[in-house]
Amino acid sequence: MQSADIETTAVIGAGEMGRGIAAVAALAGYEAMICDVDPDQLDAAREHVEWSYGKSVERGAIGESDAEAALDRIETMTDLPEAVSEADFITEAAVEQQAVKEDIFSDLDDHAPEEAILATNTSGLNITRLAEATDRPGRVVGTHWFNPPMLMDLVEVIETEHIDDGVADTCEDLVGSFGKTPIRCRRDIPSFIVNRLMRPYGESAAWLVYYEEAEIEAIDSAMKYKEGFPMGPFELADFTGGIQIRVEGEGDHLEDDRPLSYDTQVCPLLHDLYEQSTRRRRWYNTTSRAQKTSIPAHVSAGTGRSARSGRPTRSARRRSSARVSRPPRSTSRSTRSPKRFHVSC
């Protein structure tokens, strides 16, 4: 199958990523089915897509007629067999849990057309195992979209050892027709390319706060205003839903047997925030990702003092007044054998 043969797409899961992927596909001229077991989630998804298109019209990115035509190409339903019965390209965008995704892929294999390509939207889970949950492993491919799909340009395309010739090329061409930029990861490794590079950015920052070496605002300020990053690690995590992704995927990553698998646990602070509320799960006290976080440019990182007043920061005061019980830092290196391979992207 070539990308030119694809007319109908389907997305399984009407959450933030699923509805965003469907919105992009519909805007590019493809029929887009959104399937979810929760009718209320489907209603919310359609409302969100309509809102997102409206914002694009306001910015002048698309015309009003384009938005209306795209909305007409979106259909929502709760019945998976019906949703995928005529789909050429199907993207699973369910919760970031390996077992849930494997069950969905088994169902897709039973009901999707024989020639359909099955894709998963995951930030780093085991795509090879998803392919092996089907009788068509050669037609399974990974796609890692970034949040929000309507605005973020990059999409990772991930191959497994089972993939048929041409399937990843077709996926790349399709992503390109969406107006996005595909990047190929030729080996199925945990977190693929972008998140594998970015993971230390967020993880190290979280542990610095956990051990009270610096405060959230100070780290974000330093990275944003001194190092020139578009966002600090905590601001970025709030924007992308990083806390939920890391906590929900922790168990699967620790059990992963792919090359370069992780053997480190998630910082306990992420678990604390995750368990506070199903709606918050953010470092900053904002009500939604759309609410802009204000990062002060004057905060000094690494000294324990505010650059404006020179007074000790809260974490510095806590360190001087109380002994905080924390697990000790590990000083030993891992005894695991190094894993070496070549990734071409």
N, C-alpha and C positions, 0 to 999 in steps of 0.2 A: 504494500500500500504506500502510495506517495501522498505528500501533504495535500496535493491538488485533489485527491480523491476524498478528502475529509470534508463532510458537510455538517454533520451533527456531532456535537460534543455533549458529554454528560459529566456532572460533578456529584459525587456521593459525599454528602455532608454540607449543611447549610450554615456552618459557622463563619467566622470572619474571613478565613482563607477561601473556603468553598464558594461563598457568595461573590467574593472578589474575583476569583478565577473565572467564574461563569460570566460576570459582568464584562471582563476583558474579552472573552471569547465572543459574546453577543455583539459587543461594540465593533469587533473585527469582521462581523458579517456571518458568523456561524450560529446555527441553532444551538441553544444551550439549555439542557435539562438540569434542574437542581433537584436532588433527591435527599430526603431526610425522613427519619421515622417520626419526627415531631412536627405536627402541622403548624404550631405556633412559631417554631424556628423558621419554617418556610415563609410564613407571613412576614416575620421580621427581616428575613433575607431580602424579600422583594422590596420592602420599604427602604432598606438600606441601599440597595442598588439604585432605586429611584432617586434617593437623596444624593448618592455619589455622582450619578449622571447630572443631576441638577447643579452640583458644585462645579463640575467640569464645564457645563454650559456657562455658568457665571464667570468662570475664568477665561472663557473664550477658547478652551481646548477642543471642544466639539460643538456642533450646531444643535439646536433644539430638535430639528428633524432627525438628526443622527441618534439622539438619545431616545426619541419616541420609537424609532425603528428597532433599536437594540432591545428596548423593553418588550416589544412585540415578539422578539425571537427567544425570550426567556420563558420557560415553562417550569412550574414546580409540581412535585408529586411525592407521595409517600411510598409508592410501590416500586421497589427496585427493579424487578423484571420488566415492568413497563417502561421505566426510565431509560434503561440501557438497551432495549430490544432493537433499536435502529441506530444506536450510537456507533460512530467510527472511532472515536477517541474518548476514553473514559478516565477521569481523574478522581481517585479516592482522596478525600480531604477530611478524614475523620480525626478523632482525638489521637494525640501522639503516643499511642500504645501499641506495641508490636502485635499482641494477641488479637486486639480488636481489628487491626488492619488485615491480619491474616484471614480472619473469618470473613471479612468483606471481600477479599480477593477470591476466596473460595466460592462465594456466592456470585461474584461477577463472572467467574469462569463458567458457571452453570448457565448463566442467562445472557451474556453478551454475545453478539455475533462472532463467528469463528475468526474473522479477519480483524476484529477490533483490537486496538492497542490499549493495554491497561497500564495506566500511570498512577503512581502514588505521589502525593505531595507530603513530603516529610523533611524535617530539618536535619535528619541524620540517622534514622533507624535502618534496620537491615533489609535492604531491598531484595537481596538474593533469596532470603527466606520467604518473602512475599511472592516472588516468582515461583518458588518451589511449592507454594500452596495451591498452584494451578496446574492444569494440564497443558498450558501454553507458556512455559517460562521464557521462551524466546520472544514473546510479544509483550513482555513486562519491562517497563522502564521507570526510572526515578525522575521526578521533577521537583525541584525545591524552589518554590516561589517565596518572595519576601513580602513582608507585611508593611503597608497595604498593597495588594496586587495592582490596583488601579494606578498607583503612583510609582512603585518601585520598578526599575527597568530590568534588573538582572533576573534570570531564571537558570538554575543549574540543571543540567541534563546528565543523569547518572546511568552508566552501563553496569550490567552484571555479567558474570562469566557465561550466562545462558543466552544472552540477547542475540537475536537473529541479525544478520547483516541488513543494514538499511533502516532498522527500527529507530535507532537513536538519531539518524539523519532526518527521518521523517518528523520525529519529535522536535528537533532543532528548527526545521523549516516551519513547522506549525507555530512554534513559539515566536519565530521571526515574523510570521504573518500577523501575529497578535500585536506587533509593534514593540516587542520586547527583545532583549539581547540575551541569547543563550550562551552558556559556557559549559563545555563538556568535561565531565569527570569520568575517566575511563576505567576506574577501579572503584568498586563499591566498598568504601571505607567509612567508619563512623564520622558523621558530621560533614563528610564530603570536602569541599574546598573552603568556601567562605567561612562557615561556622567553625571549621577546624582552626582557621587562622584567627578568628575573632574570639574563640572561647577563652584564651588566656586574658584577653582584654577585660572581660566581665568577671571571670573567676578570681583573678588576682585582686581586683578591686574589692570584691565582696569579702575576701579573706582579710584584707587590710582593715576594713570596717569592723569585721568580726573580732579581730585582735586589738581593736581600738588604736590603730596606728594613724588613722586619718578619718575624717568625716566624709560623708557622701558628697556634700556640696563642694568640699575642698578638692576631692578627686575629680569630679566632673568639671569644675572650674579650671583645674590645671590642664586637663586633657583638651578641653575645648578652647581655652584662650591662650595657653602657653604652647601646647603642642599642635594646635591647629586642626584637631579632629572636629567633624561636623557636630558630633554629640559626645558627651562623656559616657562612660560605660553604664551608669545607672539610668541616665536619661534615655539612652538607647534601649536598655532592657524594658523600660516602661513603654516605649513607643512600639516595640515589636512583640510584647508579651513574653519576654525572656524568662521571667520567673516561672510561669506556668509550663513553658516548654521544658525547662531544665528539670523541674521537680517531677513532672509526669513521665519524663523519659529516663530518669535516673536508673531505675531498676533494669530496664532493657539495655541501657548502655553498659552497665556493670556485668551483665550476663552475655554480652556480645562476644562472638568468637572470630570476628573479622580481623584482618591485619590492622595494626595501630589502634586496637580497642583501648578504651579508657579503664583505669583501675582506681580512680579517685572519686570520692563521694561529693555530692553537692554541698556547698556551704550551708550550715544550719540556719543562717539568717534567711535564706530563700525559703526553707521549709516553714519558718515562723510566719513570713509574709503570706505564703501560699495558704496556710491554714487559718488565717485571720478572716478571710472573706472570699467568696467565689467571685465577687465583683471588683475588689480592690487589687490585691496582688501586685502592688506597685511600691517602688522605693519612695516616691514622692507622694504627698497627700493630695492627689488630683482625682477627680471623679471619673475621668475617661482619658484615653490616649489622645483624644482630639484636643484636650485642654493643655495648652502650652506650659511647659515647666520653665520657670525663671531661674537661670543659673547665674549667681553673682560672679562678676569678673574679679572681685577684690579678694576672694578667699585664698589663702596661702596653703598649699598642700605640703605635708612632710615636716612641718616645724611645730605643729601643735598649737599655733597661734594664728589669730586673725590678722590679715595684712592691714586691715583698716584700723583696728584698735590696739593691736599688739597684745591683747589679753589672751590667756590660754583658751583654747577651744573646749567645748564640753567634754570631748573624749580625753583631752589632756588633764582636765580637772578631775575626771573620774579616775584616771590612772593614779593621780597623786593622793586621792582621798580614800580609795577602796581597792582591795585586791579582788580582781574579777577571776572567777573560776573558768578557765578555758582549757581545752585539750592541748597538750604540748605540740609544738611544731615538730614535724618529723625531720630528723637530720640524716637519716639513712636513705640511700638510693634504692630504687626498686631492684629486686633480684631477678625480675623477669628477663628472659632472653630478648635482645633487640630484634625487631622485625623490620626487614629491609625489603623494599620493593620500589618500583618506579611508577609514579602517577603522571600521566600525560593529560593535560587539560587545555 
